[in-house]
Amino acid sequence: MLILPVGKRHGLSYTQIWYPTDPGVIRTVMQSVTTVAVCNSSFDAQSAGLLNFRSKWEDWWTTYIRLELPPDELRRRLDPKSCRYEIRKSEKIPCVVSVNDRTDDAYDLIQNFIKRKGYRNPMTTTEWKEYRRTGDIHSIQLDGQTIAAHVILLDPPERTRLLISATCSRKDEKFRHWVGPMNRRLHWEEILFYKSRSYAEYDFGGIWPDPANQFHSIGKFKTSFGGEVKKLHNFVVIKNPLLRTAWKTARAAKRTAVYLKSIIRRRG
């Protein structure tokens, strides 16, 4: 279990609890923190007795790699065509894999990726500092150009969790054919990196089993690494009822604004 440092969102104290094992911990944190986001929980708010405080919830599927497996077995589980072949192709060229190095380049790549895709608001400086403090920044370079960057949350010694994955634009003819192989290669290097540091699990983050979901293809990419799929729960709890209502209203307005921006960007 991991409890992140308390910060501020919408002027309210805020924290995240990742992989909780005991609902009592959530109740304790709620006494001093206004907004508590519970992430990747094996239990939902109702079974934890927190239904009256819930302000947001979703079922969450993820795929994870068991890092206690031997490297040969980890490689064998990769999809032979879409994953293993692409990684082997990338291993034949002189690329550079970095961990917590060239982070300014990684930051710029992630911001540009968010701007191109329009799936969320730009990352704030505070958010980036939080990622630097609680996790690792991995990136891969080819001919001095950063091709892909990943933000990994650390919950030692149990889990590592992919938070952000970004790649450079495929419009650049020099790199467009290497974006996919390099991005897969970076995930593979991370799996080996955390295995060597005795972590138990590499969590790929969300997948979307429903083929009709717009992000279903991302889930197919993640499951091609041969991980195991499990269902978890995300929810937010706020003890104060007035603040809980205000939080819901503010979140709905923000979600609408992001949606409208994405429509304008696509039509523009």
Disulfide bonds with the S-S distance in Angstrom:
none
